[in-house]
């Protein structure tokens, strides 16, 4: 079909193509607000879903942490990997190679530290502390190690209690630095025992006369700490 040199015969086709493109653009523009709403809605749903998952994870982690012993029970206490028991009787303890520790007043595995045991054994005017079967202190107990696990109780002095706590706190302080195994009794965490010892020592220390406690002879200074 003959065409003019300026291509005027192609104009109807060009107008048709432009018209179709304009209609498509108008439809896209008309749909733009709806697209934005869908994008915003999808973003909000994603945000809430992610937040719900994170809150669930935090809630589970919180419950797990509350149900677990203190961190140091895993590092030096009863939950430490490799911890072994001496059993529930003297015969069983001996068969497992355990040794009695007078400072801890317990049978302990050989790998447990015995630090400050020797100092404790001469802390009663150069000798060991005594124990009695009766509270009145009339019938002396021969060997405390033989009475472990049989349900019997015996008595000792308040001085012994304080010195026992003193050297056990020394032992704990050394273990925190060295990482050695430390003995602990069944049914009582290491932290509970140390808390009891601190309170015991504070109780008797604060019973000192006021004229001794209120003397201002303690040097104090402020500093900078880290944790």
C-alpha positions in Angstrom: 0.0 0.0 0.0 1.5 3.3 -1.1 2.5 5.7 1.9 3.2 9.3 2.0 6.8 10.4 2.6 5.9 12.0 6.0 4.4 8.7 7.3 1.0 10.3 7.9 -0.7 7.0 7.2 0.9 5.5 10.4 -0.7 8.1 12.7 -3.9 6.2 13.4 -1.8 3.1 14.6 0.4 5.4 16.7 -2.6 7.0 18.4 -4.1 3.6 19.1 -0.9 2.4 20.8 -0.6 5.6 22.9 -4.2 5.3 23.9 -3.7 1.7 25.1 -0.6 2.8 27.1 -2.4 5.7 28.6 -5.3 3.4 29.7 -2.8 1.0 31.3 -1.1 3.8 33.1 -4.4 5.2 34.3 -5.3 1.8 35.7 -2.0 1.4 37.5 -2.4 4.9 39.0 -5.9 4.1 40.0 -4.6 1.0 41.8 -1.7 2.8 43.5 -3.5 3.6 46.8 -4.7 0.0 47.1 -1.2 -1.3 46.5 0.2 1.0 49.2 -2.4 -0.3 51.6 -1.5 -3.9 50.8 2.2 -3.2 51.3 1.5 -1.4 54.6 -0.7 -4.2 55.8 1.8 -6.9 54.8 4.5 -5.0 56.6 2.4 -4.7 59.8 1.5 -8.4 59.7 5.2 -9.2 59.3 6.1 -6.9 62.2 3.5 -8.4 64.6 4.5 -11.9 63.6 8.2 -11.3 64.2 7.4 -9.5 67.5 5.2 -12.4 68.7 8.0 -14.9 67.9 10.6 -12.8 69.8 8.3 -12.4 72.8 7.7 -16.1 72.8 11.4 -16.9 72.7 12.1 -14.4 75.5 9.3 -15.9 77.7 10.7 -19.4 77.2 14.2 -18.2 78.0 13.0 -16.4 81.1 11.3 -19.6 82.4 14.4 -21.7 81.7 16.6 -19.2 83.5 14.3 -19.1 86.5 14.3 -22.9 86.7 18.1 -23.2 86.6 20.6 -22.9 89.5 22.8 -19.9 89.7 25.6 -19.6 87.2 28.3 -20.4 89.7 26.5 -23.7 90.6 27.5 -24.7 87.0 31.1 -23.4 87.3 32.1 -24.6 90.8 29.0 -26.0 92.5 26.9 -29.1 92.4 25.9 -28.7 88.7 29.6 -28.6 87.5 30.4 -31.2 84.9 32.5 -34.0 86.3 31.1 -33.7 89.8 31.0 -37.0 91.6 29.3 -38.2 94.8 30.6 -40.1 97.9 27.3 -41.9 98.3 25.1 -42.0 101.3 27.0 -44.1 103.9 30.5 -44.2 105.4 31.2 -47.6 103.8 30.1 -46.4 100.4 32.3 -43.3 100.8 35.3 -45.3 101.7 34.7 -47.7 98.8 34.7 -44.8 96.4 38.0 -43.5 97.7 36.5 -40.4 99.4 38.2 -38.8 102.4 36.6 -37.0 105.4 37.1 -33.3 105.5 36.8 -31.8 109.0 36.3 -28.3 107.7 33.4 -29.2 105.5 32.3 -31.9 108.0 31.6 -34.2 105.1 33.1 -37.1 103.1 34.5 -35.6 99.9 36.0 -37.0 96.7 39.8 -36.9 96.6 39.8 -34.3 93.8 38.0 -31.7 96.1 40.2 -29.0 97.5 41.4 -29.4 101.1 42.6 -25.8 101.4 42.5 -24.3 104.9 41.8 -27.7 106.5 45.1 -27.8 108.3 44.6 -24.2 109.6 41.2 -25.1 110.8 42.4 -28.2 112.6 44.7 -26.1 114.9 42.3 -23.1 115.3 41.1 -24.2 118.7 44.0 -23.1 120.9 46.4 -25.1 118.8 44.1 -28.2 118.4 40.9 -29.3 116.7 37.4 -28.3 117.8 35.5 -30.8 119.9 32.0 -32.2 119.4 29.6 -33.6 122.0 26.7 -36.1 121.8 24.6 -34.0 124.2 23.9 -30.3 124.2 25.2 -29.9 127.7 28.7 -30.9 126.6 29.1 -33.8 129.0 29.6 -36.7 126.6 32.3 -36.3 124.0 31.9 -37.5 120.5 34.8 -39.7 119.4 34.9 -39.4 115.6 32.4 -37.3 113.6 33.2 -39.0 110.3 31.6 -42.3 111.6 28.2 -40.6 112.1 27.7 -39.3 108.6 24.5 -40.4 106.9 23.0 -42.2 109.9 20.6 -39.4 111.0 22.5 -38.6 114.2 23.2 -35.1 115.3 25.9 -33.8 117.6 26.8 -30.4 119.2 29.7 -28.0 119.1 30.6 -24.5 120.2 29.6 -21.2 118.6 33.3 -20.4 118.2 33.6 -23.5 116.0 30.7 -22.4 113.9 32.2 -19.0 113.3 35.7 -20.4 112.5 34.1 -23.1 110.2 32.4 -20.3 108.3 35.6 -18.2 108.2 37.7 -20.9 106.6 35.0 -22.1 104.2 34.7 -18.5 102.9 38.5 -18.5 102.4 38.2 -21.8 100.6 35.5 -20.5 98.3 37.5 -17.3 97.5 40.4 -19.4 96.4 38.3 -21.7 94.3 36.8 -18.8 92.4 40.3 -17.9 91.4 41.8 -21.4 90.9 38.8 -23.3 89.5 39.4 -26.3 91.8 36.6 -28.6 92.8 35.0 -27.7 96.1 32.9 -29.9 98.4 29.2 -29.2 98.9 26.5 -31.0 100.9 23.5 -32.7 99.4 20.3 -30.7 99.7 22.1 -27.3 100.0 23.6 -25.2 97.3 27.0 -23.7 97.6 25.5 -20.2 97.5 23.0 -21.1 100.3 25.9 -22.3 102.5 28.0 -19.2 101.9 25.0 -16.9 102.5 24.4 -18.7 105.8 28.0 -18.3 106.9 28.1 -14.6 106.1 24.9 -14.0 108.1 26.3 -16.1 111.0 29.6 -14.1 111.2 27.7 -10.8 110.9 25.3 -11.8 113.6 28.1 -12.4 116.2 30.2 -9.5 115.0 27.4 -7.0 115.5 26.9 -8.2 119.1 30.2 -6.6 120.0 29.9 -3.6 122.4 28.9 -0.3 120.7 32.1 1.4 121.9 34.0 -1.1 119.8 31.8 -1.1 116.7 31.5 2.7 116.5 35.2 3.5 116.6 36.2 5.3 113.4 39.5 3.6 112.7 38.7 1.9 109.4 40.5 3.4 106.3 38.1 3.7 103.4 38.5 5.0 99.8 36.4 5.2 96.7 37.5 3.8 93.4 36.4 2.4 90.0 35.1 -1.1 89.5 34.3 -3.3 86.5 32.1 -6.3 86.1 
